[in-house]
């Protein structure tokens, strides 16, 4: 108990940038307990995770990019184009879905490397580079598959809704992603990413391979995009060129709500995770309130806006030391 | 003799003014000839009139984007497309096809656009949400409003007055072109001659020295966002008048097209440099490109792919050059 008090009194306050997200997540969790039927049943929570694993995965990928001081708003399009590729490979070309899954995650990696090269070698600002990549990727998706197509093997869908090593598959995939980041964090690369996010110049001067770090970060995001696309395709079992339209925005919002600073170097993946959970809890709430369908989009967007405003505002207060001063005065 | 010298000096003084647009103008000419090879009559005066009308919509979006991008600091407005869709679809709803209500409704819609722009500016400058996030989320809010208002079924009874946009007013040129010409003149005057307009360039090129010069930075940036919202609202109204048809996300693409027009038109995407005329030139090039791709018979996916790829290449060309300068 003393330790906890010391933790909150000391400077550690400032590092807990995910606190607003945690608070909002808990508030919406409690609201959902009251208004959503069977919300606390295991099957409902599992279905929430199987539907939203893609969002959580790309939020983690974008979070790493943001930690390095960049931004990636092409994730939704990466999911879409890989979803279309996956379905085309398996349904049209009769490829085994396991090989196809490896291929699309590799393709995600390649797209990420392309982004990284455009940003690090040609010095195009990350926002503009990924923004224009969005249209390239969406164009490819629409070109390959102008109309939605189903027919993925039922094995795959059953596997996704089943479990691996007694852990439900969607949660298993998320754990794998977190473990991957945990390993990267322990290598020099983890330090490099944070150092580069804190200050590009000092990172360059201290001999960090700046270009490699940047390319690596976008590659990681690309792999997360590939995994997310795999999860999404396994969940719905079909392909659609308009699949993940708003998801880039949701992933970036999740990171901002989770307290990551877009200037880089500050924040944690835990924050991004909580931001993503907050986002899908709000959608769940709006659905179970049985709001007229025409108002659902508006209400969801307004809640996200308020969430971002609240999170940015509280984090600014924390950074300014408003809370710390009060603790120190006692 | 003296005439020749003055001619030369005029050419010399004109050259730096025209220089930034040379790539865009060259691209436009190449596309025009290419299109004529693909389909006969592509570069006929009538078709050029149509092309310019279509480019006008992009040009308005690009002018709005320019004001925001000029102030630098990662400023960008990704809610332009949604605002255009909103005002375009609210126009027939609010007027109900009556000419008498046209002017008040247009004013009301411009105010709405201004309010959305103001919210963008205030959110990014006062609460300090990064402009990208602020305007992107604002875009989804605006799309939500459009959907809630129209209930997914746009009403399409237009007052006759607004349809002048699609009527051939002078020769092959529709009303919409003259709206754009007026807008360009007003904005160029503002950016070149009025103190507020010139302060935007200073804020964009060096925010610190702008502050030292006593320019109210936050206020001017918020005004720039507000103006962008108003221009985007105008763009929506004019688009509806020109097309006469629409759906919920009819102007969604114009956000991307506006950014691309600026890049082609020689504006600095990190602020401080760029002209309205250049952005309009960029819009014309993009429209020509899109029309050539249609004439070549390619579907929407390929068109989007090529437009995106062109944007990536232009960005690489622009920034690779400045990166080389930095290294030296």
Boltz contact constraints between the chains, C-beta under 6 A:
constraints:
  - contact:
      token1: [A, 122]
      token2: [B, 316]
      max_distance: 6.0
  - contact:
      token1: [A, 122]
      token2: [B, 319]
      max_distance: 6.0
  - contact:
      token1: [A, 122]
      token2: [B, 320]
      max_distance: 6.0
  - contact:
      token1: [A, 123]
      token2: [B, 319]
      max_distance: 6.0
  - contact:
      token1: [A, 123]
      token2: [B, 323]
      max_distance: 6.0
  - contact:
      token1: [A, 124]
      token2: [B, 315]
      max_distance: 6.0
  - contact:
      token1: [A, 124]
      token2: [B, 319]
      max_distance: 6.0
  - contact:
      token1: [A, 127]
      token2: [B, 132]
      max_distance: 6.0
  - contact:
      token1: [A, 128]
      token2: [B, 269]
      max_distance: 6.0
  - contact:
      token1: [A, 128]
      token2: [B, 315]
      max_distance: 6.0
  - contact:
      token1: [A, 132]
      token2: [B, 308]
      max_distance: 6.0
  - contact:
      token1: [A, 132]
      token2: [B, 311]
      max_distance: 6.0
  - contact:
      token1: [A, 132]
      token2: [B, 312]
      max_distance: 6.0
  - contact:
      token1: [A, 135]
      token2: [B, 256]
      max_distance: 6.0
  - contact:
      token1: [A, 135]
      token2: [B, 304]
      max_distance: 6.0
  - contact:
      token1: [A, 135]
      token2: [B, 308]
      max_distance: 6.0
  - contact:
      token1: [A, 136]
      token2: [B, 305]
      max_distance: 6.0
  - contact:
      token1: [A, 136]
      token2: [B, 308]
      max_distance: 6.0
  - contact:
      token1: [A, 136]
      token2: [B, 309]
      max_distance: 6.0
  - contact:
      token1: [A, 138]
      token2: [B, 304]
      max_distance: 6.0
  - contact:
      token1: [A, 139]
      token2: [B, 301]
      max_distance: 6.0
  - contact:
      token1: [A, 139]
      token2: [B, 304]
      max_distance: 6.0
  - contact:
      token1: [A, 139]
      token2: [B, 305]
      max_distance: 6.0
  - contact:
      token1: [A, 139]
      token2: [B, 308]
      max_distance: 6.0
  - contact:
      token1: [A, 140]
      token2: [B, 305]
      max_distance: 6.0
  - contact:
      token1: [A, 142]
      token2: [B, 301]
      max_distance: 6.0
  - contact:
      token1: [A, 143]
      token2: [B, 301]
      max_distance: 6.0
  - contact:
      token1: [A, 143]
      token2: [B, 302]
      max_distance: 6.0
  - contact:
      token1: [A, 249]
      token2: [B, 136]
      max_distance: 6.0
  - contact:
      token1: [A, 256]
      token2: [B, 133]
      max_distance: 6.0
  - contact:
      token1: [A, 262]
      token2: [B, 130]
      max_distance: 6.0
  - contact:
      token1: [A, 294]
      token2: [B, 147]
      max_distance: 6.0
  - contact:
      token1: [A, 294]
      token2: [B, 148]
      max_distance: 6.0
  - contact:
      token1: [A, 294]
      token2: [B, 151]
      max_distance: 6.0
  - contact:
      token1: [A, 295]
      token2: [B, 148]
      max_distance: 6.0
  - contact:
      token1: [A, 297]
      token2: [B, 144]
      max_distance: 6.0
  - contact:
      token1: [A, 297]
      token2: [B, 147]
      max_distance: 6.0
  - contact:
      token1: [A, 298]
      token2: [B, 144]
      max_distance: 6.0
  - contact:
      token1: [A, 298]
      token2: [B, 145]
      max_distance: 6.0
  - contact:
      token1: [A, 298]
      token2: [B, 148]
      max_distance: 6.0
  - contact:
      token1: [A, 301]
      token2: [B, 140]
      max_distance: 6.0
  - contact:
      token1: [A, 301]
      token2: [B, 141]
      max_distance: 6.0
  - contact:
      token1: [A, 301]
      token2: [B, 144]
      max_distance: 6.0
  - contact:
      token1: [A, 302]
      token2: [B, 141]
      max_distance: 6.0
  - contact:
      token1: [A, 304]
      token2: [B, 137]
      max_distance: 6.0
  - contact:
      token1: [A, 305]
      token2: [B, 137]
      max_distance: 6.0
  - contact:
      token1: [A, 305]
      token2: [B, 141]
      max_distance: 6.0
  - contact:
      token1: [A, 308]
      token2: [B, 129]
      max_distance: 6.0
  - contact:
      token1: [A, 309]
      token2: [B, 127]
      max_distance: 6.0
  - contact:
      token1: [A, 312]
      token2: [B, 129]
      max_distance: 6.0
